């Protein structure tokens, strides 16, 4: 049975996959303005989706996938943040060399497989109690309304992964 949470989770993945297909084509064609447009259009979708997964969904599924499984999902996200960051840098250029286009395709390779891998989590989501799924859906919708940018969430997650004193020092805390 596909619950509303699973429907929404899969709908995110479908939108992300559609963006990825358009992005790959734009990269292959060297269409830098289109690459920029696709990355910009996906910014809040990716930000909200990743924030929901990392903050709420993955911890809820740790009992099914274990800490190692959650760690693997986070490492996939790390690759995606790296790949998208590299693509954003390349998209700032007005023209690409062959090496730039090759770099863009390599960066895209860090991004491409995650929606399908992550969609497999639905087999565990369905096993969560209905009340927990409802709570997760509420959290998903709350984050969507916040519309966090992918780039802003990238900074936020970097700050969370730093030791507290290093993060405080970088913010100029006494």
Helices and strands as residue ranges (DSSP letters): H 4-29, H 32-52, I 53-57, H 58-91, H 98-109, H 114-119, H 122-125, H 130-146, H 150-161, H 164-170
